Amino acid sequence: MPIYVYETLPASGKKSRRFEVKQSMNDKPLTHDPETGDPVRRVVTGGYGFYGASEKNSPPPGPCGRECGCFGNN
C-alpha cells in the first residue's frame, strides 16, 4: 500500500503539520487530520523513479520521444 503525505490547513496562528498515512489507492483522500480534526490536503511528493528493465537499459529519448525510434541520433 502506498504512503501518502498530508498537510494540515490550520486556522490562522497555528502551524501546519505534515504526516504520513498508509492507504489503499482505492481509499478516498483524507479531509481532516485524525489527531487534531484540522482540515488537510494531500501533498504531492517526488517518487523513487523506478523504471522497467527495458527502459532502464535503453538510450535516452530523442527530441521526438521514445516512440519515433530516433533516440536523439539525428
Backbone as CSV, one residue per row, in Angstrom:
resi,resn,N_x,N_y,N_z,CA_x,CA_y,CA_z,C_x,C_y,C_z
1,MET,0.837,-1.186,0.000,0.000,0.000,0.000,0.881,1.249,0.000
2,PRO,0.482,2.244,-0.773,1.272,3.481,-0.810,1.120,4.302,0.461
3,ILE,2.117,5.115,0.703,2.092,6.036,1.836,1.879,7.433,1.276
4,TYR,0.853,8.114,1.760,0.529,9.459,1.305,0.910,10.476,2.378
5,VAL,1.348,11.641,1.926,1.719,12.728,2.822,0.580,13.740,2.817
6,TYR,0.183,14.159,3.998,-0.862,15.169,4.156,-0.311,16.342,4.944
7,GLU,-0.913,17.494,4.747,-0.535,18.708,5.463,-1.802,19.352,6.008
8,THR,-1.761,19.736,7.275,-2.933,20.376,7.873,-3.065,21.802,7.366
9,LEU,-4.284,22.279,7.323,-4.604,23.654,6.946,-5.236,24.316,8.166
10,PRO,-4.398,24.625,9.163,-4.932,25.112,10.434,-5.459,26.550,10.330
11,ALA,-6.235,26.906,11.326,-6.708,28.290,11.430,-5.496,29.195,11.634
12,SER,-5.667,30.477,11.336,-4.540,31.407,11.459,-3.974,31.374,12.873
13,GLY,-2.665,31.497,12.943,-1.989,31.477,14.233,-1.420,30.119,14.602
14,LYS,-1.925,29.044,14.001,-1.399,27.708,14.272,-0.456,27.306,13.152
15,LYS,0.520,26.458,13.471,1.442,25.951,12.460,0.823,24.748,11.766
16,SER,1.146,24.606,10.476,0.687,23.411,9.770,1.573,22.236,10.183
17,ARG,1.038,21.056,9.988,1.745,19.837,10.373,1.641,18.856,9.225
18,ARG,2.749,18.202,8.898,2.741,17.151,7.877,2.784,15.792,8.551
19,PHE,2.057,14.854,7.959,2.052,13.492,8.480,1.828,12.527,7.327
20,GLU,2.170,11.273,7.549,2.041,10.236,6.533,0.972,9.243,6.936
21,VAL,0.261,8.741,5.924,-0.784,7.751,6.157,-0.660,6.669,5.096
22,LYS,-0.654,5.412,5.525,-0.652,4.290,4.585,-2.103,4.026,4.195
23,GLN,-2.393,4.163,2.894,-3.751,3.981,2.393,-3.730,3.181,1.105
24,SER,-4.839,2.519,0.831,-5.022,1.880,-0.457,-5.251,2.963,-1.501
25,MET,-4.874,2.690,-2.751,-5.117,3.662,-3.813,-6.614,3.833,-4.057
26,ASN,-7.421,2.882,-3.588,-8.870,2.975,-3.752,-9.528,3.817,-2.658
27,ASP,-8.814,4.089,-1.570,-9.364,4.900,-0.479,-9.490,6.350,-0.918
28,LYS,-10.513,7.012,-0.431,-10.657,8.439,-0.698,-9.632,9.204,0.130
29,PRO,-9.139,10.343,-0.390,-8.184,11.142,0.387,-8.811,11.627,1.691
30,LEU,-7.965,11.773,2.707,-8.442,12.303,3.983,-8.883,13.754,3.803
31,THR,-9.831,14.169,4.593,-10.263,15.569,4.581,-9.902,16.269,5.885
32,HIS,-9.655,15.464,6.951,-9.325,16.033,8.261,-8.228,15.213,8.937
33,ASP,-7.403,15.874,9.707,-6.329,15.237,10.467,-6.960,14.325,11.513
34,PRO,-6.581,13.036,11.534,-7.154,12.123,12.530,-6.849,12.526,13.974
35,GLU,-5.729,13.233,14.210,-5.361,13.622,15.572,-6.014,14.918,16.028
36,THR,-6.019,15.935,15.150,-6.486,17.256,15.580,-7.839,17.658,15.016
37,GLY,-8.263,17.014,13.934,-9.518,17.387,13.303,-9.391,18.563,12.342
38,ASP,-8.168,19.126,12.213,-7.947,20.230,11.275,-8.141,19.731,9.840
39,PRO,-8.618,20.596,8.943,-8.702,20.198,7.536,-7.304,19.928,6.977
40,VAL,-7.215,19.020,6.014,-5.932,18.655,5.428,-6.017,18.645,3.911
41,ARG,-4.833,18.669,3.288,-4.727,18.454,1.847,-3.610,17.450,1.627
42,ARG,-3.725,16.688,0.543,-2.686,15.724,0.206,-1.553,16.478,-0.473
43,VAL,-0.323,16.160,-0.093,0.861,16.820,-0.632,1.476,15.909,-1.694
44,VAL,1.762,16.465,-2.849,2.413,15.701,-3.911,3.912,15.727,-3.655
45,THR,4.503,14.548,-3.575,5.943,14.450,-3.328,6.589,13.685,-4.465
46,GLY,7.905,13.757,-4.575,8.637,13.054,-5.628,8.642,11.565,-5.393
47,GLY,8.766,10.825,-6.477,8.821,9.376,-6.385,10.251,8.881,-6.387
48,TYR,10.401,7.587,-6.424,11.724,6.975,-6.410,12.286,6.796,-7.810
49,GLY,11.471,6.985,-8.841,11.960,6.879,-10.204,12.252,5.461,-10.656
50,PHE,11.406,4.498,-10.293,11.603,3.129,-10.749,11.280,3.040,-12.230
51,TYR,12.078,2.268,-12.939,11.863,2.046,-14.357,11.848,0.555,-14.611
52,GLY,11.143,0.171,-15.665,11.169,-1.224,-16.078,12.536,-1.549,-16.652
53,ALA,12.883,-2.815,-16.711,14.207,-3.229,-17.187,14.461,-2.750,-18.606
54,SER,13.459,-2.791,-19.473,13.681,-2.391,-20.859,13.950,-0.892,-20.961
55,GLU,13.288,-0.085,-20.153,13.512,1.360,-20.190,14.849,1.732,-19.564
56,LYS,15.238,1.013,-18.542,16.475,1.329,-17.827,17.692,1.179,-18.746
57,ASN,17.670,0.171,-19.614,18.822,-0.114,-20.456,18.739,0.519,-21.837
58,SER,17.643,1.217,-22.142,17.517,1.823,-23.459,18.131,3.214,-23.452
59,PRO,18.511,3.712,-24.615,19.084,5.055,-24.682,18.044,6.108,-24.309
60,PRO,18.480,7.293,-23.936,17.531,8.337,-23.574,16.703,8.748,-24.776
61,PRO,15.503,9.284,-24.535,14.645,9.667,-25.653,15.232,10.843,-26.417
62,GLY,14.964,10.861,-27.710,15.388,11.974,-28.554,14.362,13.090,-28.489
63,PRO,14.477,14.063,-29.376,13.573,15.199,-29.348,12.127,14.820,-29.657
64,CYS,11.925,13.662,-30.274,10.566,13.233,-30.629,9.974,12.294,-29.582
65,GLY,10.750,11.900,-28.588,10.295,10.922,-27.605,10.741,9.529,-27.996
66,ARG,10.444,8.557,-27.187,10.863,7.172,-27.453,10.089,6.541,-28.609
67,GLU,8.876,7.014,-28.871,8.003,6.373,-29.841,8.556,6.413,-31.261
68,CYS,9.278,7.485,-31.642,9.722,7.629,-33.026,10.908,6.730,-33.353
69,GLY,11.684,6.326,-32.389,12.818,5.467,-32.611,14.111,6.194,-32.928
70,CYS,14.090,7.533,-32.962,15.314,8.250,-33.327,16.319,8.284,-32.180
71,PHE,15.856,8.294,-30.958,16.706,8.306,-29.758,17.810,9.344,-29.818
72,GLY,17.540,10.458,-30.463,18.487,11.554,-30.484,19.641,11.371,-31.452
73,ASN,19.536,10.397,-32.364,20.625,10.127,-33.308,20.425,10.846,-34.630
74,ASN,19.743,11.964,-34.644,19.501,12.684,-35.908,20.764,13.337,-36.391
